[in-house]
C-alpha cells in the first residue's frame, strides 16, 4: 500500500519557543513549553488555515486482511468503484423516478419467504401499505416483542415488495415478529410523508402492543427515518418504542460527515455523495432545510431517546453519521451501543448475509433487544 508522505518546514518561531521552554525549572523538573496549538500554527501554517482542505493523492488499498475470509474474498473479487461514474444514472423526470422505483421493488415474496423461512402477508394500516412477517421459528425470548421496520433506499427507492427484505431477515435471524412499513416516497410524496406514514402505523400498533415492547429500525434511510420518527414522537408527547435499531443510519442529508469524504470510492456500495444521494436528499426534502432534525436527525435533541443499537463499518461512507449520532446519544445519557466492523461498506452486513460479520451483527442485535425490551 502506497505510503502517504508529507513534508515538515522548520519554524524559527517554534524553535525559539522550545528553547525558551527548556530554561524553565520548577521543583527539579524541566518544564518544556510546547503549546501544541502555537507550535502547530507556526510550523504547519497551511494545516490550520481556516477551511483549508487536504489534498491526498491516489492510494492503493489492499483487500482487508483483518476481515473475515468471506468479506475479504468478496472485496478482492470486485472491481474498484468508479467514482467518476458514481453509480446509477439519475432520473431527470418524475416518470424516470417512478420507473426506477418500480424496478427497485421487484422482489418475489414467495422466494423471499422460502429462502428465509418466514411468512409474509401484505396488509394495510390506516391507509398505509405494510407487510406482516412471521418467522417459522419464533424465539420464546421475543414473545410479545415486535419489530417495526422502515426500509432503506435513500427515501426514493426500495418500496413495494422490495421494502420487506430486511424485515424478513431480522425476523428470521431473531425469531421475532415484524411489521414493515411501505411508506410513501417522492417525487409524488416528499417529506414528511414517510414520517407521517410511520407514525400513523405506530399509533395503531400501540392499540395491541405496549410501546416498550416495540423496536423500531432499519438500515440507511430506514435507520435515519427511525430516528426521525422518535424525534417526532417525543415532540408529540407519545410513548417511544422500547429500542431503536439504527443500521448505518443516514442521519445527516448534508455532505458534512468526515467519512463522506475519506471513504469516497472506498465504499463500494454508496461510492460518492454527488449523484444519487445528493439528488435523493433534495427530492425528499422538497425545499426544506436539510438540517431539520426530522430530515437529518443528528441535529436533534436526544434526551429521552430509547436504547439504540448502531451498526456500521470502516469503509462505510455513513460511518461518520453513525458515530456522530451515537456520540450525541451518549452525551445525552442514552444507552447506545456502537458496532463497527472491519472493511464493511455501507449496509454490507445485509448484502453479504452469509458472512460472519452479518451473523455477529444480528446475533448481537438480538442480545441487545433481550436486554432492553421487557
N, C-alpha and C positions, 0 to 999 in steps of 0.2 A: 504494500500500500504506500502510495507516494506520501512523503512527509511534507507537512506544511511548515514553511520556514518564515521567519520574519527577521528584520534587522533591528539593531539597537544603536541609537545615536547618543553618544555621551553628552551629558549636560554639565556645564561648568557650575550652574546654579545648584544642581543636585549634588555635585561633588563637594561644593563648599558647605552645604547644609550637613552632609555626612561628616566632614572633617570637624566642623564646629561641634557636632553632637558628640564626637569621641572625647572632647575635652571636659565634658561634664562628668563629675564624680559624686555620687550620692551614696553614703553609707558603705563605701567599699566596692560598689557596683558601678561599672561603666554604663552610663546612660547614652544609648545611641539613638539620636533623634532622627527617625526615618520619615515620619509624617508621610505615610504612603500616598495620600492624595496629592500632596505638594510635589513629591518626587516624581510621581507618575505624570503629573501635569508638565513638569519640567523636562523629564527625559523622553516622554512619549506624547508630545503635544497633539499629534494628529488623532490619537486614540480617544482623547477626551473632548474633542471638538463637538459642540452641540449638534446633534442629529447626524453625525457622520456615520456612514455605513462602511463595513469592512468588505473588501473585495477579496474573495477566496477563489483561487484558480481551480482548474479541473482536478478531480480526485479519482483514485481507483479504490473501490470498496469491495473487498472480497466477500464471498458467502460467509455467513456468521458461524464461526467455529464454536461459539458458546450456546447456540440454539439447539433444538432437537434435530435429529437426523432428518425427520420428515420435513421440517421447516427449512433447514439448510439446503436440502436437495431441491425443494420446490423453488427456492430463490435462485440457486445455481443454474437450474434448467430454464429459467425465464430470461427473456431479453431485458436489457436495461430500459426503464421507462423513457419515453420520448417526451422530454419537457417541452420542446418546441411545438409539437403537435398537441399535447395537453389532453389527450383522451378523446371522448366522443364529440362529434360535431354538435354545435349548439343551435337549436331551432331559432328561427327568426320570426316565426308566426305562431299564433295560437294553435292553428291546425298542426303545426310541426311539433309543438309541445305535447298536444293530446296524442299524436301518433307515437311519440317516444314513450309516453306514459303507458299506453296500451301494450307496447312491446315489453316494457319492464314488468308488467303484471301478468304476463303469460306463463302461468305455472299450473301444472296438473295437481289438483288437490288429492286425487286418488293415489298418484305416485308418491306424493309427499307423505300421505298417511301411511302407506305401506312401508316406505323407507324408514320412518321414524317411530312406527308402532303407536300411532295416535289416531283418534277420530277427530274429524274437522267438520263443523256444522256452520254454514253461513246463516246469519241471523240479522236482526235489526233491533237497535235500541234507541228510542227517541228519534227515529228517522235516520240514525247513523248506522251504516253497514258495519257489522262486527263478525268475527269468526270465533266460535267457541271450540276450544281444543281440550280434549281429554286424553291423557295417556293410557295405554293399555294397562300399564303397571303404575297404579297410584302409590306414592310413598305415604305411609300412615303418619309420618312425621310432618307432612304437609296437609294433613286433614283439616279442612276448613280454610286453608290458605288459597289465595287467588292471585295469579299474575296478570295484571292489566298491561298489555303490550301496546306500544306505539312504534310503528315501523320507521326505518331509515329510508334514505334515498334523496337527501338534500331538500326535503319538503316538496319535491316536484316529481319524484319517481317512486317506484316500488309499491304502488297501490294495487287495488283489486285482489285477485287471488294470490299475487306475489307478496302481499303485505303480511301474510301469516307465517312465513318461513321461520323466522326467529322465534316466534311464539311456540311453534311446533317443536323446535329444537330444545328450548328451555323446558317445555312441558315434558318432553321425552327424557331429557337428562336428569331433571329434578323430581319427576313424578308428581307434578303439580298441575292443577287445572289452570287454564288461561283463557282470557278474552282479548282478542286482538282488534284494535280499532282501525278501520279503513277510513281515516279522516279525509275530508275534502281537501283538494290541493289546487294551487294556481295552475294556469292563469285564470280559470273561471272563479276560483275560490281562494284568494290570497289570505294572509294573516288578517284577522285572528281566527279564521275558520277551523284550523287544526286544533287550536287551543279550545275553542268553544265546543267542538265535537267531543273531544276527550273529556272535558269537564262534564258535559252532559251525560256521557256514558258512566262516568264515575259516580255522579249523583244517583243514577238509577241503581247502580251496583250496591250503593250504601243501603238500599232497601232490603237487601238479602245478605249482606256481608258487613261485618264490623270494619271500620276504616283501618284499624290496627292489623287486620288480617290480610290486607291487600299490599302487594308490592307493585309499584308502577315502574316501567322502564322500557328500554330498548337500546339500539345501537345507532351511533352517528346522529342524524337529525332526530331519531327516536329518543336517544338519550337527552338531547337538548330539549325536546318537546316535553319529556317527562319532568325535567327541572322547571321549565316554564309553567307547566300546569300546577306544580306545587307552589310556585310563587303566587299564582292566581288564587289557589285555594286558601292560602294563608291570608291574602288580601281580602278575600270574601268571608273570612271567619269560618271556613269549613274545616272539619277534621281532616288532617292529612293522612295519606297512606302510612302503613307501618314501616315501610322501607322503600328505597329507590335503587334500581339497578341502572347505572349510567355507563353504558359501554361506549368508550371513546366518544363522549358527547360533543356535538357541535354546539358549544356553549357560547361562542362569540362569532357572529356572522361577519365581522370585520376582519381585515387582514392585520391582526395585531400580535397574535401568539408567536413566540420565537421560533417554534418548530414549523410554522408555515413557511419560514424562510430556510432554516437549516436542514429540514427534511424534504424540501422540494427536490423532486427527481429521485429521491431515495425511497419515498413511499410509493410502492408500485401499484397502489390502488387509487389514491387521490391524485398523485403526480404533482399537481400545482394548484394554486388558488385561482389564478386567472383562467377563465373558461367556465366550466360547469358550475363550480362552487360560487364564483362571483355572480354569475348571471342568475343562478337559483336563489341566492340571497336577496338580490334586488327584486326578482319576480315575486318571491314570497312576501317580502316586507311591503311591497306596493307603495313605496314612497315614504314610509315611516322611518324614524330614526333607528338605524341598525343596532344602536346601543340600548334600546328599550329592553328591560330585563325579560319581558315576555317574548322577545325575539332572540336576545343574547343573554341568557340567564346568568352568566358570570358577573354581570354588572348589578345584580340584585342583592338584596339583604338576605343572608342565610340563617338568621335567627329563626328558631322553631322548625328547622328542617328535620325530617326524619333521618335515621341511619341510612347511609348511602355507600354502595359498593361500586367502585370505579375499575374499569379495565382499559389498558392502552398498551402501546409497545414503543420500543426505542426508535423505530423507523416511521412511526405514525405522525402524520402532519398535525393531527389533533392532540398530540401528546401535551402540548402547552395548554390547550383549552382544558384538558382533563386535570392537569397539575394545578392550574390556577384556580379552578373551581374547588378542587379538593382542599387546597390551602385556605381558601376563603371559608369553607365549611369548618375546618379545624380551628381557625381563629374564632369562629362563632360558637365553638364548643360542640359541634355536631360529631356524632360517631361516624366517621367516614374512613373507608378503607381503600387504599390506592394499590392496584396491582399492575405492575409494569413488566412486560415480557420482552426478553431479548429478541431483537430483529423483527418483531411483529410490525407489519404495516397496518394501515387503517382497517379495522374490523376483520383481520385475518384469522382471529380465533373462531369466527363464523365460517369463513371461506375454507380454511383447512380444518374441517370438522374432526378429522381423524388424528390430528396432531396431539402430542402430549400437552402442548400449551392450551389447546382448546379444552381438553379433558380437565386440566387443572383449573382453568378459569371457571368452568361451570360446577365442578365439584366444590370449589371454594365459595361460589355464589350460594350453593345450597347450604353450606355450613353457616354462612353469614345470615341467611334468612331464618334458619332454625334458631339462631341466637337472638334475633331481634323481633321475629313475629311471635305472637302468643300461641 
